[in-house]
Amino acid sequence: MRSDGPKPGQPAETRIDVQHSEPRDASRGSRPLGGDASRAGEIPAVEGALRVAGPTPRNGRSFFRPRTIGNPLRLTGWRRYAGVLAPLALACSAVFAAPAATAAPAPTVDSVKKQVEKLREEADQAAEDYAETREKRKSSLVKLKAAKKDYAKQKDRVATLKEQVGLLAAESYKKGELSTLDLFLSDDPESALAQSGYLPSLSDRQAGALNSLTDAQQDLLDTQKTMQEQADEAKAAQTKMKKSKEKAEKKLASAEAQLDQLEASQRAAADVAANSGGTVSDNAGGDCSAGAAAAPSAAAKAAINFACSQLGDPYVWAAAGPNSWDCSGLTMAAYASGGVSLPHSSRLQASYGTSVSISALQPGDLVFFHSPISHVGIYLGSGMMVHAPSTGDVVKVASMWTTPSAAVRLG
């Protein structure tokens, strides 16, 4: 039903059309508020629309939404939010009532030392992977260079043999085959063969030339294959070196980040303690002199003297002088001064010379550490060695901090 206006004694009402949510002024009939008079009657009344008594708000809409016949229990106004606000308030009170989280304990010198030791050892392993791969790549490049020389020579030989085969083919065409009748009528068949140039026969010479050509061509193909294999190995080694380098640098950066957590004085203590290298000698000069004097060979003496002349030079991984060193770079250069050639890799150096037991060590022997091997030093005697320890340290004389995993004697 529709209402034409308010009944006597009742206040003005605002009709809320549930379908359109458009308030209608009872005094203006069925036209929407603010609507055009021409639209009167276009919007039909909605069956079951409820009326909310009271004056019309200034914005033309009631704060309270009506209950509909389809949902008579629907909450209106602030009651709609009561079910959400109550548990939310309880949750907030629980959060603010909870005790503040305790801060992480400050790192100790000992804990940082252990972390740095671990990271630097991992960096040494990655650096050794780099060094070993670099040496293998050098070997591949040397083999590739030799294969290229062989290839050039074999290519010239194939060209020469092809020319010989061509000449023999032309000779065969010009002379033709020596007939059996000529040999039969001749008083001296061997002379006839010699005069005809068929000793050895042309066909035999042709066969020999073709066989030589076939062999030379096969050698050429084999050399070409070797060249490709060496080039592929060198390329793969280059890729592996890059990854090993990145890994080593990442580990070293992590070690630095660990040290940065400490105060300056604590950092220095942890840094020194973390450098694997044993107790630093307080008589490095005496240890070096005694080691050189007791060296069993001229090469070993030269190696000790060279290494000891580098004391104080900084450790830089993958370096081989003249003013910075890694462990295998130092031993390589030291023995090179004594006329012994070594690769720039502690793992590969362990395969040179003669293996010796730890109980039989002599000055000048190379001593290796970790498994797989990633560090090397030169033994001086009395449990002391000269070596380039690790990043952040310098070439020094120190005690062997642990039993070597291997040892070799050179020269």
C-alpha positions as CSV (number, residue, x, y, z in Angstrom):
1,M,0.0,0.0,0.0
2,R,1.0,3.6,-0.5
3,S,0.5,6.5,1.9
4,D,-0.6,10.0,0.6
5,G,0.7,11.8,3.7
6,P,1.0,11.7,7.5
7,K,-1.9,11.1,9.6
8,P,-3.1,13.8,11.9
9,G,-1.1,14.0,15.2
10,Q,1.9,12.0,13.8
11,P,5.3,13.4,13.0
12,A,6.6,13.4,9.4
13,E,8.1,10.1,8.2
14,T,10.8,9.1,6.0
15,R,10.0,6.2,3.8
16,I,13.0,4.0,2.9
17,D,12.7,2.0,-0.3
18,V,14.7,-1.1,0.4
19,Q,15.3,-1.8,-3.3
20,H,16.6,1.6,-4.2
21,S,17.6,3.0,-0.7
22,E,16.2,6.3,-1.9
23,P,14.4,8.3,0.9
24,R,11.0,9.7,-0.1
25,D,9.4,12.7,1.4
26,A,5.8,11.8,2.5
27,S,4.7,15.3,1.8
28,R,5.7,15.0,-1.9
29,G,4.0,11.7,-2.6
30,S,5.9,8.9,-4.2
31,R,8.6,11.1,-5.9
32,P,12.1,10.5,-4.7
33,L,13.8,13.3,-2.8
34,G,15.7,15.6,-5.2
35,G,14.2,13.7,-8.1
36,D,12.5,15.1,-11.2
37,A,8.7,15.5,-11.1
38,S,8.6,13.7,-14.4
39,R,9.8,10.6,-12.8
40,A,6.9,10.4,-10.3
41,G,5.3,7.0,-10.4
42,E,8.2,5.3,-12.3
43,I,9.5,3.5,-9.3
44,P,6.8,1.2,-7.8
45,A,6.4,0.8,-4.1
46,V,8.1,-2.2,-2.6
47,E,5.9,-4.7,-0.8
48,G,6.8,-5.0,2.9
49,A,8.9,-1.8,3.1
50,L,9.2,-0.7,6.7
51,R,9.1,2.8,8.0
52,V,11.3,4.3,10.6
53,A,9.7,7.1,12.6
54,G,11.6,10.3,13.3
55,P,12.8,13.4,11.6
56,T,14.8,13.1,8.4
57,P,18.6,13.5,9.0
58,R,20.3,16.4,7.4
59,N,21.9,14.1,4.8
60,G,18.6,12.7,3.8
61,R,19.3,9.2,5.1
62,S,18.7,7.5,8.4
63,F,21.6,6.2,10.4
64,F,19.8,3.0,11.2
65,R,19.2,0.5,8.4
66,P,15.8,-1.1,8.4
67,R,15.0,-4.7,9.3
68,T,13.4,-6.4,6.4
69,I,10.7,-9.0,6.5
70,G,13.2,-11.4,5.0
71,N,15.7,-10.8,7.8
72,P,13.7,-9.5,10.9
73,L,16.7,-10.3,13.2
74,R,19.2,-8.2,11.4
75,L,21.3,-6.0,13.7
76,T,21.3,-2.4,12.9
77,G,23.6,0.5,13.8
78,W,26.5,-0.1,16.2
79,R,25.0,-3.5,17.2
80,R,26.2,-4.9,14.0
81,Y,29.8,-4.5,15.1
82,A,29.5,-5.8,18.6
83,G,30.4,-9.4,17.6
84,V,33.6,-8.2,16.0
85,L,34.8,-5.5,18.4
86,A,34.5,-7.7,21.5
87,P,37.0,-10.4,20.5
88,L,39.2,-7.8,18.8
89,A,39.5,-5.9,22.1
90,L,40.4,-9.1,24.0
91,A,43.1,-9.9,21.4
92,C,44.6,-6.4,21.7
93,S,44.6,-6.6,25.5
94,A,46.4,-9.9,25.3
95,V,49.1,-8.4,22.9
96,F,49.8,-5.4,25.0
97,A,49.8,-7.4,28.2
98,A,52.4,-9.9,26.9
99,P,56.0,-9.2,28.1
100,A,58.4,-7.6,25.7
101,A,60.6,-10.0,23.6
102,T,64.1,-10.4,25.0
103,A,66.9,-9.1,22.8
104,A,69.3,-11.7,21.3
105,P,72.4,-12.1,23.4
106,A,75.5,-10.3,22.2
107,P,78.0,-12.6,20.4
108,T,81.0,-13.6,22.4
109,V,84.6,-13.6,21.1
110,D,84.6,-17.4,21.3
111,S,81.4,-17.9,19.3
112,V,82.6,-15.5,16.6
113,K,86.0,-17.1,16.5
114,K,84.4,-20.5,15.9
115,Q,82.2,-19.1,13.1
116,V,85.1,-17.3,11.5
117,E,87.3,-20.3,11.6
118,K,84.6,-22.4,9.9
119,L,84.0,-19.8,7.2
120,R,87.7,-19.3,6.5
121,E,88.3,-23.0,6.2
122,E,85.4,-23.2,3.8
123,A,86.9,-20.3,1.9
124,D,90.2,-22.1,1.8
125,Q,88.5,-25.2,0.3
126,A,86.9,-23.0,-2.4
127,A,90.1,-21.3,-3.0
128,E,91.9,-24.6,-3.4
129,D,89.2,-25.8,-5.8
130,Y,90.0,-22.6,-7.8
131,A,93.7,-23.2,-7.7
132,E,93.4,-26.9,-8.7
133,T,91.1,-26.1,-11.5
134,R,93.3,-23.3,-12.7
135,E,96.3,-25.8,-12.9
136,K,94.2,-28.3,-14.9
137,R,93.1,-25.5,-17.2
138,K,96.8,-24.6,-17.8
139,S,97.5,-28.2,-18.6
140,S,94.6,-28.3,-21.1
141,L,95.8,-25.1,-22.8
142,V,99.3,-26.6,-23.1
143,K,97.9,-29.8,-24.6
144,L,95.7,-27.7,-26.9
145,K,98.7,-25.7,-28.1
146,A,100.7,-28.9,-28.8
147,A,97.7,-30.4,-30.7
148,K,97.4,-27.3,-32.8
149,K,101.1,-27.7,-33.9
150,D,100.6,-31.4,-34.7
151,Y,97.5,-30.5,-36.6
152,A,99.4,-28.0,-38.8
153,K,102.1,-30.6,-39.5
154,Q,99.6,-33.3,-40.3
155,K,97.6,-31.1,-42.5
156,D,100.8,-30.4,-44.6
157,R,101.6,-34.1,-44.7
158,V,98.1,-34.9,-46.0
159,A,98.4,-32.2,-48.7
160,T,101.8,-33.7,-49.8
161,L,100.4,-37.3,-49.9
162,K,97.5,-36.2,-51.9
163,E,99.9,-34.6,-54.5
164,Q,101.9,-37.9,-54.6
165,V,98.7,-39.9,-55.2
166,G,97.8,-37.6,-58.0
167,L,101.2,-37.9,-59.7
168,L,101.0,-41.7,-59.5
169,A,97.6,-41.7,-61.0
170,A,98.8,-39.5,-63.9
171,E,101.8,-41.8,-64.4
172,S,99.6,-44.8,-64.5
173,Y,97.4,-43.2,-67.2
174,K,100.4,-42.3,-69.4
175,K,102.3,-45.7,-69.2
176,G,99.4,-48.1,-69.0
177,E,100.0,-51.6,-67.6
178,L,103.0,-53.6,-68.7
179,S,101.6,-56.5,-70.8
180,T,102.3,-60.1,-70.0
181,L,103.4,-60.5,-73.7
182,D,106.2,-57.9,-73.2
183,L,107.5,-59.8,-70.2
184,F,107.2,-63.2,-72.1
185,L,109.2,-62.0,-75.1
186,S,111.9,-60.3,-73.1
187,D,115.2,-62.1,-72.5
188,D,115.4,-60.4,-69.0
189,P,112.0,-59.8,-67.4
190,E,113.5,-58.1,-64.4
191,S,115.4,-55.6,-66.7
192,A,112.2,-55.0,-68.5
193,L,110.4,-54.2,-65.3
194,A,113.2,-51.9,-64.2
195,Q,113.3,-50.1,-67.5
196,S,109.6,-49.7,-67.5
197,G,109.7,-48.1,-64.0
198,Y,107.6,-50.8,-62.4
199,L,110.0,-51.9,-59.7
200,P,108.2,-51.7,-57.4
201,S,105.1,-51.8,-59.6
202,L,103.1,-48.7,-60.1
203,S,100.0,-50.3,-58.6
204,D,102.1,-51.1,-55.4
205,R,103.3,-47.5,-55.2
206,Q,99.8,-46.2,-55.6
207,A,98.5,-48.5,-52.9
208,G,101.3,-47.4,-50.5
209,A,100.6,-43.8,-51.2
210,L,96.9,-44.2,-50.6
211,N,97.5,-46.1,-47.4
212,S,99.8,-43.3,-46.2
213,L,97.2,-40.7,-47.1
214,T,94.5,-42.6,-45.3
215,D,96.6,-42.9,-42.1
216,A,97.6,-39.2,-42.3
217,Q,94.0,-38.1,-42.7
218,Q,92.9,-40.3,-39.7
219,D,95.7,-38.7,-37.6
220,L,94.5,-35.3,-38.6
221,L,91.0,-36.1,-37.5
222,D,92.2,-37.5,-34.2
223,T,94.3,-34.4,-33.5
224,Q,91.3,-32.2,-34.4
225,K,89.2,-34.2,-31.9
226,T,91.9,-33.8,-29.2
227,M,92.0,-30.0,-29.9
228,Q,88.2,-29.8,-29.3
229,E,88.4,-31.9,-26.1
230,Q,91.1,-29.7,-24.7
231,A,89.3,-26.5,-25.6
232,D,86.1,-27.8,-24.0
233,E,88.0,-28.8,-20.8
234,A,89.6,-25.3,-20.7
235,K,86.2,-23.7,-21.0
236,A,84.6,-25.8,-18.3
237,A,87.5,-25.1,-16.0
238,Q,87.1,-21.4,-16.5
239,T,83.4,-21.7,-15.5
240,K,84.3,-23.7,-12.4
241,M,87.0,-21.3,-11.4
242,K,84.5,-18.4,-11.5
243,K,82.1,-20.3,-9.2
244,S,84.9,-21.3,-6.8
245,K,86.1,-17.7,-6.7
246,E,82.6,-16.4,-6.0
247,K,82.1,-19.0,-3.2
248,A,85.4,-18.1,-1.6
249,E,84.7,-14.4,-1.7
250,K,81.2,-15.0,-0.2
251,K,82.6,-17.0,2.7
252,L,85.3,-14.4,3.4
253,A,82.6,-11.7,3.4
254,S,80.5,-13.7,5.8
255,A,83.6,-14.0,8.1
256,E,84.1,-10.3,8.0
257,A,80.4,-9.7,8.9
258,Q,80.8,-12.0,11.9
259,L,83.8,-10.0,13.1
260,D,82.0,-6.7,12.6
261,Q,79.6,-7.7,15.4
262,L,82.4,-7.2,17.9
263,E,84.0,-4.2,19.4
264,A,87.4,-3.2,18.0
265,S,89.4,-4.9,20.8
266,Q,87.3,-8.0,20.7
267,R,87.5,-8.1,16.9
268,A,91.2,-8.1,17.0
269,A,91.3,-10.9,19.5
270,A,88.8,-13.1,17.6
271,D,90.6,-12.3,14.3
272,V,94.0,-13.5,15.5
273,A,92.5,-16.5,17.3
274,A,90.6,-17.6,14.2
275,N,93.7,-17.6,11.9
276,S,94.7,-21.2,11.7
277,G,98.5,-21.2,12.1
278,G,99.4,-22.3,15.5
279,T,101.4,-20.3,18.0
280,V,103.5,-17.6,16.4
281,S,107.3,-18.0,17.0
282,D,109.0,-15.4,19.1
283,N,112.3,-16.4,17.4
284,A,111.4,-16.7,13.7
285,G,114.8,-15.7,12.5
286,G,116.4,-18.5,14.7
287,D,113.9,-21.1,13.5
288,C,114.6,-20.2,9.9
289,S,118.4,-20.3,10.3
290,A,118.3,-23.6,12.1
291,G,115.9,-25.1,9.4
292,A,118.1,-24.0,6.5
293,A,121.2,-25.3,8.2
294,A,119.7,-28.7,8.7
295,A,118.0,-29.0,5.3
296,P,119.0,-32.3,3.6
297,S,119.3,-30.8,0.1
298,A,120.2,-27.6,-1.7
299,A,116.7,-27.2,-3.0
300,A,115.2,-27.5,0.5
301,K,117.7,-25.0,1.9
302,A,116.9,-22.5,-0.9
303,A,113.1,-23.0,-0.3
304,I,113.5,-22.2,3.4
305,N,115.6,-19.2,2.8
306,F,113.2,-17.8,0.2
307,A,110.1,-18.4,2.3
308,C,111.6,-16.8,5.4
309,S,112.6,-13.7,3.4
310,Q,108.9,-13.1,2.8
311,L,107.9,-12.9,6.5
312,G,105.3,-10.2,7.1
313,D,104.0,-10.3,3.5
314,P,100.2,-10.4,3.5
315,Y,98.1,-13.4,2.6
316,V,96.0,-12.9,-0.5
317,W,94.2,-15.9,-1.9
318,A,95.4,-17.0,-5.3
319,A,98.4,-14.8,-5.1
320,A,102.0,-15.9,-5.9
321,G,104.1,-12.9,-5.2
322,P,106.1,-10.8,-5.3
323,N,104.6,-9.0,-2.3
324,S,101.6,-11.1,-1.3
325,W,101.0,-14.9,-1.2
326,D,98.6,-17.7,-0.6
327,C,99.9,-20.9,0.9
328,S,100.7,-22.9,-2.3
329,G,101.9,-19.7,-4.1
330,L,104.6,-19.3,-1.4
331,T,105.7,-22.9,-1.5
332,M,105.7,-22.9,-5.3
333,A,107.9,-19.8,-5.5
334,A,110.1,-21.0,-2.7
335,Y,111.0,-24.3,-4.4
336,A,111.3,-22.6,-7.8
337,S,114.2,-20.6,-6.3
338,G,115.8,-24.0,-5.7
339,G,115.2,-25.3,-9.2
340,V,112.1,-27.4,-8.4
341,S,108.9,-26.7,-10.4
342,L,105.6,-27.1,-8.6
343,P,102.0,-26.3,-9.5
344,H,100.1,-23.5,-7.8
345,S,97.8,-25.9,-5.8
346,S,98.4,-27.5,-2.4
347,R,96.4,-30.6,-3.5
348,L,98.5,-31.1,-6.6
349,Q,101.8,-30.3,-4.8
350,A,101.0,-33.2,-2.4
351,S,101.4,-35.6,-5.4
352,Y,105.0,-34.4,-6.2
353,G,108.2,-35.7,-4.7
354,T,108.4,-38.6,-2.2
355,S,105.8,-39.1,0.5
356,V,107.2,-39.2,4.0
357,S,105.7,-40.1,7.4
358,I,105.1,-37.3,9.9
359,S,107.5,-38.9,12.4
360,A,110.3,-38.7,9.8
361,L,109.9,-35.0,8.8
362,Q,113.0,-33.0,7.9
363,P,113.5,-29.3,7.3
364,G,112.3,-28.3,3.8
365,D,109.5,-31.0,3.7
366,L,106.1,-29.8,2.6
367,V,103.4,-30.4,5.2
368,F,99.7,-30.5,4.2
369,F,96.6,-29.9,6.2
370,H,92.8,-30.6,6.1
371,S,90.9,-33.2,4.2
372,P,90.6,-32.7,1.3
373,I,93.9,-30.9,1.4
374,S,93.6,-27.1,1.3
375,H,96.8,-25.8,3.1
376,V,100.5,-26.3,2.9
377,G,103.6,-25.0,4.7
378,I,107.4,-25.7,4.7
379,Y,108.6,-27.6,7.8
380,L,111.5,-26.0,9.7
381,G,112.1,-28.6,12.4
382,S,111.0,-28.9,16.1
383,G,107.3,-28.7,15.1
384,M,107.7,-25.3,13.5
385,M,106.9,-24.3,9.9
386,V,106.9,-21.2,7.7
387,H,103.6,-20.6,5.8
388,A,101.0,-18.1,4.6
389,P,98.1,-18.9,6.9
390,S,94.8,-17.3,5.7
391,T,93.1,-14.1,4.8
392,G,93.8,-11.3,7.3
393,D,97.2,-12.8,8.3
394,V,100.8,-12.6,7.0
395,V,103.6,-15.0,6.2
396,K,105.0,-16.2,9.5
397,V,106.8,-18.9,11.4
398,A,104.4,-20.8,13.7
399,S,103.9,-24.2,15.3
400,M,101.9,-26.8,13.4
401,W,98.5,-26.4,15.1
402,T,97.5,-30.0,14.2
403,T,99.0,-33.1,12.8
404,P,99.5,-32.8,9.0
405,S,97.4,-34.9,6.8
406,A,100.3,-35.5,4.4
407,A,103.9,-34.6,3.8
408,V,106.3,-34.9,0.8
409,R,110.1,-34.4,0.3
410,L,111.4,-32.6,-2.8
411,G,114.9,-32.1,-4.3
